[in-house]
Structures are given as C-alpha cells and as structure tokens.
C-alpha cells in the first residue's frame, strides 16, 4: 500500500488490556478511528474475569483498584460503578495467621505487645544487630528494616518462592522500604480511593471499548506489515523485546500458574487473599474470589497461585528490573525513539515496568496528552 493512500484506521492498537483500551477510548473521543487487536481470546488483559456461576474469578490473579489520583478514580467510576472492597490480606505461617501490612495487629500476634511504644521498642531490639549494615542484598535490607522475627516468618519464605532464588541473591532494592503501621489498621493500601468494579473488571473493559472495533485471536507478529499498513499509527503494548526481535537480548520476567477450583461450600477461608509464607508450601497464596464482591452464593471458587520461572510462551508477570535487564531495556527504548516514529509504546510490557492499574491508565493518558497536545484530566468530570 502506498504511504500516501488513505488508511482505514487512525490507530492500530496492539493489546486490549488497560493501556490499549484507555488509549482507544480517548482517541475515539477525539474523533479518531481505532482497531484494537489482541492475541488472546478475550479483552481486558490480565484484569479479565471469568464467570463461575455468578462469581467473578480474577483469571490472572487478584486485582484491586487503588489510587490517590482523583481524576483517574473519577474516570473509571464514571464508566462503571465500583464497590467498597478494602484489601486486607492475611499471612499464614506455620498454620498461624498474621495481619498484613505489618501493623499493631501483626505485632500483637508476633510478640503480644499492645501499645505502639512497646512495638517500637521490640522492633528496635530486633533490628539492633543490623543497624550498621549497608545492605548488599534483600535479606540484609529486610533484617535492617524489620529484624529477625518478621523477616523469618513473613518475608523470607514467601519472597524466595516468588522470585525463585535465595533472598541473599536478590537485590536490596526490591524492598527499599517496608511499611510499618503503629495503628490497628489492616487496610493494605493507604490510598484514598479503593474498590473493584461491580460485576468484575470486564465491565470496565466493555465501557472503555464500547463501539470500538476489536479483533481477538490475532497475533500481531504473524502479519505485522499488513496490520501496520492499515493505520496511520500503531500503539504497541506487548513486550518491547519481542517487537525488536530480541536484537539486544531477552528481558527476564517471573511468571505465575493458577489452579482454579469450585468448592461446594459457601465460605472456604473467610478472606479474599491469604498468603502462604512457609517455604515448604508450594503456592504463595490462595484467593477466594467471592469475597471481592461480598458474594452470598452457596458455592465458592478458590485459586492457588504458584510462582513460576518464565520461558518463551509463558505469561510475563513480574519484570526482573535488575541492572542487566534495565540496561537491555534502555537499548530498546533508544531504538524505539530512533526508528519507530509512528509507533507509541506503552503499558507494563512495552515499558518493562510493574504497574498498578491506575498507573497503567495514567501512562496511557500521558501518552495521549503528548500525542494530542491536550490535558485529558481537565476533561474528566
């Protein structure tokens, strides 16, 4: 097709996750024609929910929307109503339960302390031997921050399972800080706004992609030239090293496996998320999905979440943002800027960043603002 020939679309958007769907929504508001494609059989990316007899199952792991950014909260709740869900996970260690994040309930469960003064004194005692350290790895960083009891019971086993290696071999930056609350507050997030779309995240995705053309089960790389030729611009949300055929090397990730089970009981664990900290327990957590929406069904659905090594073909979940991978990513970034004038790269895979959901939406809006020379936040009522 000649470059001067009018294109069928203004934007080809590769990926129907939150970044792609947000970009498509606003580009359409500005009068642009978009085609969204995705290699999966569904939209929504990792926020996709599957209906198990009335229970919305978070197919790719627990997703709780939380933010301090009021315009983004107004944007998503203006598209579909959200509930008041508050994330209050528990940690199971040796068959005993501890509240997360680390707060006065946790300190009482560990040490029997009742007042903040007692808790602070205990933490000072626990960290005293490590106060002089310049942490060289995650283990030393954790010991300096919270001491031996919290580290050995609630951090070490879980973290080593999650990352597939010893905490002594993990970089300290993974836990630059560990929030310690000296109140009896089990709300995991301190953000002002928090909740889950009523009826699941598919409701949000459907609102973002309403009246926008979407094609599923489409592999961008199988017909890249033809696909890019039908649009003036391409928005790419896939893995950036895939886009450039791994010219500078393959970026590393950690993956996850999920085992979903329907149980003939109305309540399995009494909480949406329970972490399992013991090294001998293969899974890192069990999710009971009905509690995300205060479900009253006679049955329940639980998911065992297992950490997994990533290899080609597996889902990418957590970028391994160490020095070597970040160096490779910067090379891809520079190549993108130098050679791909008509391609906008965005989202957690294209930006090699672990994003929360509001951050993905914020990244998409930032790219839209630059492209259209507008301030979208001023348009959100």
Secondary structure, DSSP 8 states (H G I E B T S, - for coil): --TTS--SEEEEEE--SHHHHHHHHHHHHTT--EEEEESSSSSSGGG-EEEETTEEEETTS---EEES-HHHHHHHHHHS-B-------EEEETTEEEESSS-HHHHHHHH---SHHHHHHHHHHHHGGGTT----SHHHHHHHHHHHHHIIIIIHHHHHHHHTS-GGGS-GGGGS-----SSS---S---SEEE-BTT-HHHHHHHHTTT-EEEES--GGGSHHHHHHTEEEEEE-S-HHHHTTTTT----EEEEEEEEEEESSS-SSSSSEEEE--TTSS-SEEEEGGGGTT---SSEEEEEEEEEE--TTS---EE--SHHHHHHHHHHHHHHHHH-TTEEE-STTTTT----HHHHHHHHHHHHHHHHT--GGGG--
